[in-house]
Amino acid sequence: MSKLRIAITADTYPYASDVTNLVRAPFTARELVEIVGELGALPIVLPDVAGAKGEDYAELFDALILPGGPDMDPTFFGEEPVWQIGTTNYKRDVFETELFHAFHASGKPIFGICRGCQLINTVMGGTVYQDLPSQNPEAYIRHSQAAPGSYPTHHIAVEEGSVISHALGSRAYVNSRHHQAIKNVAPGLWATAKAPDGVVECVESRDSDQIVAVQWHPENMWKEHPEMRALFVDFLARAEAFRSR
């Protein structure tokens, strides 16, 4: 049987290269590509394409990963940008929204990471804090850590019976590099992990195991933290199970 084909959406590097002098180059985290490849699947990075049809991609791939990146454009959840919002990428928002709808309709597994978690929640009808520190005074934990990005810095409590509980148990130690976060959880999703200050750290599909989306960056932790590796093992197992139906 052929290897699983895993679509990974790209971010955009906006500066000129000293070597090629090209601008707006698509890229993703090397460690994300490595873990998908090491587990026996084919990681394929997708740049945003204007006017793309999500169905064309959903037919080609077995599962979708929506990784971290810049802030969500607030117009996607009916708000104007506040002063504290960071860099946004409207074209990526449009492309990933199109892909999400197609993969969601297909039933194929979807894994969101950080920004990907926020995008999934937004596309399904939820909202996010544009800037968590200024908009949620109860969020007392530093969610944009000063420690190196692969280091865990705060704990999360995990819901019993959730998909991620099989890898993480009831409590986990995670890294944290975000200033946006889920505000209102979308219909069709349930919050399966939270930080001690109540910030949502994971959402999953209510009625299936299709969607798992985490607020931290397991792709930066899996080499030293086996439980984070297990999240990717589980994701690919669900993709294999769906393909085998």
C-alpha positions as CSV (number, residue, x, y, z in Angstrom):
1,M,0.0,0.0,0.0
2,S,1.3,3.5,-0.8
3,K,2.3,5.9,1.9
4,L,-0.1,8.3,3.5
5,R,0.0,11.7,1.8
6,I,-0.2,14.5,4.4
7,A,-1.0,18.0,3.3
8,I,0.7,20.8,5.4
9,T,-0.2,24.4,4.7
10,A,2.7,26.8,4.4
11,D,3.4,30.1,5.9
12,T,5.0,32.9,3.8
13,Y,8.5,34.3,4.4
14,P,8.1,37.9,3.3
15,Y,11.7,38.9,2.8
16,A,14.3,38.6,0.0
17,S,16.8,35.7,0.2
18,D,20.5,36.6,0.0
19,V,20.9,33.6,-2.4
20,T,18.0,33.8,-4.8
21,N,16.6,37.3,-4.2
22,L,13.1,35.8,-4.2
23,V,10.4,37.1,-1.9
24,R,7.3,35.7,-0.3
25,A,8.7,32.1,-0.2
26,P,6.4,29.4,1.3
27,F,7.8,27.4,4.3
28,T,6.9,25.3,7.3
29,A,8.6,24.1,10.4
30,R,11.3,21.5,9.6
31,E,10.5,19.5,12.7
32,L,6.9,19.1,11.5
33,V,8.1,17.7,8.1
34,E,10.6,15.4,10.0
35,I,8.0,13.8,12.3
36,V,5.5,13.1,9.5
37,G,8.3,11.6,7.4
38,E,9.9,9.6,10.2
39,L,6.5,8.0,11.0
40,G,6.3,6.7,7.4
41,A,4.0,9.2,5.7
42,L,4.7,11.7,2.9
43,P,4.7,15.4,4.1
44,I,3.8,17.8,1.3
45,V,3.9,21.5,2.0
46,L,1.3,23.6,0.2
47,P,1.7,27.3,-0.6
48,D,-1.5,29.4,-0.7
49,V,-2.9,29.6,-4.2
50,A,-5.4,32.3,-5.2
51,G,-8.7,30.9,-6.3
52,A,-7.9,27.3,-5.2
53,K,-10.7,24.8,-4.8
54,G,-10.4,22.8,-1.6
55,E,-12.0,19.7,-3.2
56,D,-9.0,19.4,-5.6
57,Y,-6.7,19.1,-2.6
58,A,-8.9,16.9,-0.5
59,E,-9.0,14.3,-3.3
60,L,-5.2,14.1,-3.4
61,F,-4.4,13.8,0.3
62,D,-5.3,11.6,3.2
63,A,-5.2,14.2,5.9
64,L,-4.5,17.9,6.6
65,I,-2.3,19.7,9.1
66,L,-2.9,23.4,9.7
67,P,0.3,24.6,11.4
68,G,1.2,27.7,13.4
69,G,1.9,31.1,12.0
70,P,0.7,34.7,12.1
71,D,-2.5,36.0,13.7
72,M,-6.0,35.4,12.3
73,D,-7.4,38.3,10.4
74,P,-10.3,39.4,12.7
75,T,-12.7,40.1,9.8
76,F,-13.0,36.3,9.6
77,F,-14.9,36.4,12.9
78,G,-16.7,39.7,12.4
79,E,-14.3,42.1,14.2
80,E,-12.0,45.0,13.2
81,P,-8.3,44.8,14.2
82,V,-7.3,46.1,17.6
83,W,-4.0,47.9,18.3
84,Q,-2.5,44.9,19.9
85,I,-3.0,42.5,17.0
86,G,0.1,41.1,15.3
87,T,1.0,40.4,11.7
88,T,-1.8,38.8,9.7
89,N,-1.9,36.9,6.4
90,Y,-5.3,37.3,4.7
91,K,-4.4,35.2,1.7
92,R,-3.4,32.3,3.9
93,D,-6.6,32.6,5.9
94,V,-8.6,32.4,2.7
95,F,-6.6,29.4,1.4
96,E,-6.7,27.4,4.7
97,T,-10.4,28.1,5.1
98,E,-11.1,26.7,1.7
99,L,-9.0,23.6,2.4
100,F,-10.6,23.1,5.9
101,H,-14.1,23.1,4.5
102,A,-13.2,20.5,1.8
103,F,-11.3,18.2,4.2
104,H,-14.0,18.6,6.8
105,A,-16.7,17.6,4.3
106,S,-14.6,14.6,3.2
107,G,-14.3,13.3,6.7
108,K,-10.5,13.0,6.5
109,P,-8.5,13.8,9.7
110,I,-7.5,17.4,10.4
111,F,-4.8,18.4,12.9
112,G,-4.5,22.1,13.9
113,I,-1.5,23.6,15.6
114,C,-1.6,27.0,17.4
115,R,-2.9,29.3,14.7
116,G,-4.4,26.2,13.1
117,C,-6.4,25.7,16.3
118,Q,-7.7,29.2,16.2
119,L,-8.5,29.1,12.5
120,I,-10.5,25.8,12.8
121,N,-12.5,27.3,15.7
122,T,-13.2,30.5,13.8
123,V,-14.2,28.8,10.5
124,M,-16.7,26.6,12.5
125,G,-18.3,29.6,14.1
126,G,-16.3,30.4,17.2
127,T,-14.2,33.5,18.1
128,V,-10.7,34.3,19.3
129,Y,-9.2,36.9,21.5
130,Q,-7.2,39.1,19.1
131,D,-4.8,39.8,22.0
132,L,-5.2,37.5,25.0
133,P,-3.3,39.6,27.6
134,S,-5.3,42.8,27.0
135,Q,-8.7,41.2,26.3
136,N,-8.8,38.5,29.0
137,P,-7.6,39.8,32.4
138,E,-8.2,36.3,33.9
139,A,-5.4,34.9,31.7
140,Y,-2.6,35.3,34.2
141,I,-0.2,32.7,32.6
142,R,2.4,34.0,30.2
143,H,1.3,32.3,27.0
144,S,3.9,33.9,24.8
145,Q,6.9,32.3,26.6
146,A,10.4,33.9,26.9
147,A,12.0,30.4,27.2
148,P,13.3,28.7,24.0
149,G,10.4,27.6,21.9
150,S,10.8,23.9,22.4
151,Y,10.8,24.1,26.2
152,P,7.5,23.4,28.0
153,T,6.5,26.2,30.3
154,H,3.0,25.6,31.7
155,H,0.6,22.7,32.4
156,I,-2.7,21.8,31.0
157,A,-5.6,19.7,32.3
158,V,-7.0,17.2,29.8
159,E,-10.6,15.9,29.5
160,E,-11.0,12.2,30.2
161,G,-12.0,10.3,27.0
162,S,-10.7,12.9,24.6
163,V,-8.5,11.9,21.7
164,I,-5.4,13.6,23.2
165,S,-5.9,12.0,26.5
166,H,-4.7,8.7,25.0
167,A,-1.3,10.3,24.4
168,L,-1.1,12.8,27.2
169,G,-3.1,11.4,30.1
170,S,-5.0,13.8,32.3
171,R,-2.2,16.4,32.6
172,A,0.6,17.5,30.4
173,Y,3.4,20.0,30.3
174,V,3.4,22.1,27.1
175,N,5.2,25.0,25.4
176,S,3.3,28.2,24.7
177,R,3.9,30.7,21.9
178,H,0.7,32.6,21.2
179,H,-1.0,35.9,22.1
180,Q,-4.3,35.0,20.4
181,A,-6.5,32.2,21.8
182,I,-9.9,30.8,21.6
183,K,-12.6,32.9,23.2
184,N,-15.9,31.2,22.3
185,V,-15.7,27.6,21.3
186,A,-17.4,26.8,18.0
187,P,-20.5,24.7,17.8
188,G,-19.4,21.2,16.9
189,L,-16.2,21.4,18.9
190,W,-15.5,20.8,22.6
191,A,-12.6,22.1,24.7
192,T,-10.6,19.0,25.7
193,A,-7.8,20.8,27.5
194,K,-7.3,24.0,29.3
195,A,-4.5,25.9,31.0
196,P,-4.8,26.6,34.8
197,D,-6.0,30.1,34.0
198,G,-8.9,28.7,31.8
199,V,-7.4,29.4,28.4
200,V,-8.5,26.7,25.9
201,E,-5.5,24.5,24.9
202,C,-7.2,21.9,22.7
203,V,-10.5,21.5,20.8
204,E,-11.8,18.3,19.2
205,S,-14.9,17.3,17.2
206,R,-17.9,16.6,19.3
207,D,-19.2,13.7,17.3
208,S,-16.1,12.1,15.9
209,D,-12.3,11.9,16.1
210,Q,-11.9,13.9,12.8
211,I,-10.6,17.2,14.3
212,V,-7.9,17.6,16.9
213,A,-6.4,21.1,17.3
214,V,-3.9,22.1,20.0
215,Q,-2.8,25.6,21.1
216,W,0.8,24.6,21.7
217,H,3.6,23.4,19.4
218,P,4.1,19.6,19.7
219,E,6.2,19.6,16.5
220,N,8.9,21.4,18.5
221,M,8.7,19.0,21.4
222,W,8.5,15.5,20.1
223,K,12.2,14.8,20.0
224,E,12.5,15.1,23.8
225,H,8.9,14.4,24.9
226,P,7.5,11.1,23.7
227,E,3.9,12.0,24.5
228,M,4.1,14.7,21.9
229,R,5.3,12.2,19.3
230,A,2.3,10.1,20.3
231,L,0.0,12.9,19.1
232,F,1.4,12.5,15.6
233,V,1.3,8.7,15.8
234,D,-2.4,8.9,16.7
235,F,-3.1,11.4,13.9
236,L,-1.5,9.2,11.2
237,A,-3.3,6.2,12.6
238,R,-6.6,7.9,12.2
239,A,-5.7,8.8,8.6
240,E,-4.8,5.2,7.9
241,A,-8.0,4.0,9.4
242,F,-10.0,6.4,7.3
243,R,-8.2,5.4,4.1
244,S,-8.9,1.7,4.9
245,R,-12.6,2.1,5.2
